[in-house]
Amino acid sequence: MNSLLLRRLPKRLFHSCSPRMHGGYDASKVDPAKAVEMKFVDRDGSKRTVLAPEGASVLDVAHANDIELEGACEGSLACSTCHVYVDEDTYRKLDEPTDDENDMLDLAFALKENSRLGCQVVADRKTTEKMEITLPQATRNMAVDGYVAKPH
């Protein structure tokens, strides 16, 4: 009977997508001709320009380039630790935050009009090229106070 049941099931019970969509990529292997340029402004005011592959989230870009952006929920939209400020020009080009993102942003430290979650902003040459991302002075991690997650 089990074999009969298996024959009726679709051949593919799961979906797959590009590995880069699961976070993490090798920053040294990004093709500059196809990359999106992003500038990060750290908590101390220092600036760093990096190249990101299209489709990578700001959170993934930060982790791949050793920029301190926490992401305690690993990009599952369950926290606000990847909270960033996006420059005004880019902010206007981005899609509106979803209700779920807004719910998490309500928990973020020092929320501003141009606040977004880094896990929800995706590199795209039309909207995020030369985007400036400023890290807030602190994050609020409800799970473990004082713990800084390490990127995988």
N, C-alpha and C positions, 0 to 999 in steps of 0.2 A: 504493500500500500504506500509506503514512503516513496518508492520510485515513481508511482503514479502521481503523487502529489508534486514531486519535484518537476515532473515533465510539464505540469500546468503553470508553474511559476515562471515569470520572465527570466531570461538568461542572465540579466544583470540586475541585481538587487541593490546595488550601491552606485553612487555617482563619484566620479573623480574629476579633478581639475589640476591645473598646473601646480607643481610643488611650490612655486613662489607665492601662490595665493594662501599657503599655509604658514606663512611667516618664515623669515630667514632667507637670506641669499648671501652670496659672497660679494661684498662691496668692491673687491679688486677686479671682479670679472664683469662689471657693468659696462656695456658698450656705450661710449660717450655719444656716438651718433644717434642712438635711440633713447638716451637717458633724459631724465627730467632733473633740472638743477634746482636744488633747495638750499636755503640758508637757515641754519639754526642759530638762535641767540640764546646762549646759556644763562643760567641764573646770575653769573658774575658779569654779564654783559659781553663776554667774548663771542665772536661770530665765527661760524665754520660753514663753508659751502661744501655740499656733497652732491653726488650724482645718484639718482634712484631709477630703477627700472619702472616702466609704466606698469601700473597695477599693484605696486607695493604700497602698503599703508605708511603713513608718517611714523607710526610706532615701529614697523619693521625696518624702515630706513634708519631711524634712530638707533635701534639695536644693532643693525649691521655695521654702523659707523661708530660704535662705542660712545654714543651720546646718552647721558643719563635721563632716560624717560622710562618710568617704571613699567606700567602695563601689567598690574598684578593679576588681572583676569585673562591675560594672554590674548587680548583682542576679542573677547566674546561679548563685549558690551554689558559687562556685569559690574563695573566699577568706574571710577573717575580718575584713576591714577595716571592716565596718559593724557590728561587735560593739557592743552596748549592754547596759545593765542596765535591766530593767523592774521597776516597783514590785511588791511582793509580792502585793497584791490582784489586780492585772491578770495577773501571771504565773500564778496559780492558775486563772484563767479561760481562758487560752490553751490551744490544743491542744498536746500534747507535741511537742517538736522531733523532726523526722524523723531517721533515722540519718545522712543526708547532712549535715543541719545540725549534728548533734552531732560529726561528723567534722571539720567546719570550725571549730566552737567549740573543739575540742581544740587548735587552732593559735592561738587568741586570746590576747592579752595580758591578764593579771590576770583570768582566768576566775572567775566566782562562780556560786552556785546559781541566781541570777535572770538569768543571761546569756542573751541571744538575739541572733540576727543580724537587723539592721534590715530586710534584704531579705525576711525570712520572716514578719515580723509585719505583719499587714494591718489597716488601720483598719476598725473595725466598731463600731457604736453599742452593741451588747450587751456586748461584751467589752473594748473599748479606750477607751471614753469616759472622759475625764479621766485617762488613763494618764500616768504620769510616767516619762520616759525619761532615764536618766543616761548621759552619754558617759564612757567610761573615760579615764584619764589619757594613754594612748598606744594606738596600734594597731601591729600587726605586719604589714607588707607584704612578703611573700616575693619579690615580683617586682622591686621597685625600692626600696631603702632610702632614706628621706628624701623620696621623691616623694609629693606630695599630689595626687590626681586631682581634676580640676575636673568638676562635674556638667554634663551635656549640656543 
